[in-house]
Amino acid sequence: MSGIFDEELREQLAQARAALELARADGDLDGVQAYEGRISGLIRMAAKHGITLPHTTDEENGES
């Protein structure tokens, strides 16, 4: 079960990163803020469950 959870978190993180880049490209400041928060939340959730996701300090702090 944890393998499925790990995989789902990784997929959601990849999707949030892609959406963040699109929001930046579109100049959507609200979208940027929302996706930065989503990325940060996914990283925290993973850590809470003992899953290490590669990330930057900025992503962890919601400032990617």
N, C-alpha and C positions, 0 to 999 in steps of 0.2 A: 504494500500500500504506500509506503513512504517513497518508493521509486516513482510512482504515479504522481504523487504530490510534488516531488522534486522536479519532475519533468514539466508539470503544469506551471509551477512558479517560473521556471526558465523560459517557457513559451510566453507567459504573460509579461515577463520582463523584456523580452525581445520585442514584443508587440508595443509595449509602452515606450521603449526607446525609439522605435520606428515612428510612432505617432508624435513623439516629442520633436523629432527632426522635421516632420511635416509641418507641425505647428510653428516651429521656428522659421521654416522656409516661407510660410504663408504670413508671417508677422502676427500670428495669433497669440498675443501675450497671455490671455486667459488660458488658452490651451497649453501653452508652455508651462504655466504655473501648475495646472492640473496634472499634467503628465510628470512633471518633476516630483510632485507629491505622490503620485502613483508608484513611481520607481522607488522612491524612498520607503514607502509602505511595504512594497514587495520585498525589499532587502531586509527590512526589520522583521517581517513575518518569517522569512526564510531563516534568519539568525535565531529567532525564537524557537524554531523547530530543529535547530542543529544543522541546517543546510547552508553551505557556503556558496554564495553566488559571487562571481567576479564583478567588482564594481569599484568606482572611484569614491574618494572621500566626499566629493561634491554630490555625487548621487546619493550617498548615504544621508547627507544633510539636506537633501531636497533642493540642491542648487546646481544641478548638472548643466 
